[in-house]
Amino acid sequence: MATTGTATSRTAALQLEKIVGRQTLNVSVPRDITEKDFARLGKSIVETIRNHTGCNCLSGVIDVVLRDDLRGAINVELGG
């Protein structure tokens, strides 16, 4: 489930940016991310790309980059 704002539970953050014609989805994850967390996050990444591009093929028009810390991003509940 994607949320905005700050949260006190474990979250990952997704932030889409466009710089000089390139679109990048920056993703911040907890250091102790598990395989289950990553699977849940992967679904949110795919959903975000599809919603933004309108394309179901994920043809590589958006780069996905894992980062340590993002501010003002969309948070994804990982549970736990």
N, C-alpha and C positions, 0 to 999 in steps of 0.2 A: 504494500500500500504506500503510495507516495504522499508526502505531506510537505507543507512549507512551514518556515519558522524554525524555532529552536525546540529541541526535545531533550529530555533527560535520559532516555533509553538509548541502547545501542542503535546507531543509524549509519547508513552510508549516504553520501550526498552526490547528487547529479547536477551538473551545471553546463548548459549548452552555450557556447560562444562562437561568434563568427569574426574572424580576423582576416582581412585581405582575401576574401573569397573562399577561405577554408573554414569549414564548420568542425568544431571539436566538442565532444561530450566529455567533460572532465568528471572523473569519478573519484570520490574520497571514501576509503573504507577503513574500518577499525584494523589495528595491527593484528588482532587475533581472529581474523575472518576465517570461517570454516567453509568446507565444501558446500554444505547446505546453504549457508549465507550467500555464497557466490552464485549458486543456482538461482536463488530468489532474486538476487541483484541482477543477474543476467536477463531474467524475464522483464524487469523494469527498464533495463537498458534497451532491449529490443522494442518494447512498447514505446519508449520515448522517441527512438529513431523513427519507427513507423508513423507515430502521430505527427512528428515534425516534417517528415519528407512525403508522407502520403503513399509510400511505396512499401509493399510487403516483402520485397526481395533483399533488403539490406545490402544494396549494391556497392557499399563502400564510399558513399558520398559524405559520411560523417566519420571522423576519426574518434576513437574511444581511448582515453588516456587515464590511467590510474594515478591519483595524486594523494598527497598526505593531508592537506587541509584546504577546504573551500569555504568561503563565506557567502551568504545570501543565496544558497543553493536549495534544490529540492531534496528533502530527506526521505529515505526509504527505510521503513521499519524492518529490522532483521530479526526481532524477537530476542528471546534469551533472557 
